[in-house]
Amino acid sequence: MSTQSYMWPFNLFAPNNLAQSILPGWFSNVSVNYAGNADIERKVVEEIASYGKQIGILTDAVLVLAHDPPPPNEDPIDRLRKIAAAVRALKEKNKRSLAEEASDAMARLEKSDPREAQRSAREYARKTSETRS
């Protein structure tokens, strides 16, 4: 008896291959409407602290402020400070990399289409001067 005939009633509704790879970066496939930079949000969750961990530490910190002592040998305020410092460092790193990416992109554009590079630079300068006024 083949697998096909054995699975007959079910294979009418299911795809032929039900195998699915489990990837460690599964979160990067989820699209969420972030208030800030989605790339930074993803890196914070993947590299610094998950949302659950952040909420847990915030909860512990608030309980300390409410004079509810934390478990022995734990300082949630210190843990929160460490996460905040790591997030600030990640944002600073991302800011530099964005500037480097923009500069590299303009250099590539200048090399392939100098007129478009000049036009883009003028347009960007015009838009940024309007937003500052």
Stockholm file with secondary structure:
# STOCKHOLM 1.0

chainA/1-133         MSTQSYMWPFNLFAPNNLAQSILPGWFSNVSVNYAGNADIERKVVEEIASYGKQIGILTDAVLVLAHDPPPPNEDPIDRLRKIAAAVRALKEKNKRSLAEEASDAMARLEKSDPREAQRSAREYARKTSETRS
#=GR chainA/1-133 SS CCHHHHTHHHHTTSCSCCCCCCCTTGGGGCCCCCSSCHHHHHHIIIIICCHHHHHHHHHHHHHHHTTCCCSTTCCHHHHHHHHHHHHHHHHHHHHHHHHHHHHHHHHHHHHHCHHHHHHHHHHHHHHHHHHHC
#=GC SS_cons         CCHHHHTHHHHTTSCSCCCCCCCTTGGGGCCCCCSSCHHHHHHIIIIICCHHHHHHHHHHHHHHHTTCCCSTTCCHHHHHHHHHHHHHHHHHHHHHHHHHHHHHHHHHHHHHCHHHHHHHHHHHHHHHHHHHC
//
